[in-house]
Structures are given as structure tokens and as C-alpha cells.
Amino acid sequence: MTLYCETVGSQAADAEELVLLHGWGMNAAVWNPLLDALSDDYRMTVVELPGHGGSAYRFDQAELEAWVELVLEQAP
């Protein structure tokens, strides 16, 4: 399974990296109000957890440890 993610913000080589994860029952849209404010200084990877937004859910990857591994695969 792959997670939906999008990288936005600064493309400067020295830009600090942020990974933005939404809360339970939400999706990446919760971060939309902040993206413009942070985009000059940060490169942000916005990730949607399994079963939320654009990320599918699989019962064979329902354990928290599996979710952690999936998010780490997307993190810079």
C-alpha cells in the first residue's frame, strides 16, 4: 500500500523539512490554512494516513507499526 502524499513549499536547498500528519478522522486538508504561511521557509510533506483522504486502507496493514513504516517511507 502507498499513502497519498504531497510535497509543497520552499524548493531552496537549505529549506527545513516538515512532515505534516492529520489527526484521526481528518485528512490533509486540515493543513491547507497553514501551507501558504509556511511555504516560504519550509518544504512540507503532507501525508494522509491509511483510510483517510486519498490513502486506501488495507486490513493486512492495520497495525500501528505498519502505519509508522508507511509514513517513514514518505518522509524526507
C-alpha positions in Angstrom: 0.0 0.0 0.0 1.2 3.5 -0.7 0.0 6.6 1.1 -1.2 9.8 -0.6 1.4 12.5 0.0 2.2 15.8 -1.5 5.3 17.9 -1.1 4.8 21.7 -1.2 6.6 24.8 -0.1 10.1 26.1 -0.5 12.4 24.5 -3.1 15.5 26.1 -1.6 18.3 23.6 -0.9 18.5 24.7 2.7 14.8 24.7 3.4 13.8 22.9 6.6 11.7 19.8 6.1 8.3 19.3 7.9 6.1 16.2 7.7 2.5 17.1 8.4 0.2 14.4 9.7 -3.5 15.0 10.3 -5.5 13.8 13.3 -7.8 10.8 13.5 -10.9 11.3 11.3 -9.4 14.1 9.3 -7.3 14.3 6.1 -4.6 16.5 4.7 -7.0 19.4 4.0 -6.7 20.3 7.7 -3.3 21.8 6.9 -4.4 24.0 4.0 -4.8 27.2 6.1 -1.1 26.9 7.2 0.6 25.9 3.9 0.9 29.4 2.5 2.1 30.8 5.7 4.9 28.2 6.0 5.8 27.8 2.3 8.5 30.5 2.2 10.6 28.9 4.9 9.7 25.2 4.8 9.3 22.2 2.4 6.4 20.3 3.7 5.4 16.7 3.0 1.7 16.3 3.7 0.7 12.7 4.3 -2.8 11.1 4.5 -3.0 8.1 6.8 -4.5 4.8 5.6 -8.2 5.0 5.1 -8.2 8.9 5.1 -8.5 11.2 2.1 -6.6 9.7 -0.8 -5.0 6.8 1.0 -6.6 3.4 0.8 -7.0 1.1 3.8 -5.8 -2.5 3.9 -6.8 -4.8 6.7 -3.4 -6.6 6.4 -1.7 -3.3 7.4 -4.0 -2.3 10.2 -1.3 -2.3 12.9 0.2 1.0 14.1 3.7 -0.3 13.3 2.7 -0.8 9.7 1.3 2.7 9.5 4.6 4.1 11.0 6.6 2.3 8.4 4.4 3.6 5.6 4.7 7.2 6.8 8.5 6.8 7.2 8.7 5.7 3.6 7.2 9.1 2.5 9.2 11.2 4.9 12.2 13.2 3.6 
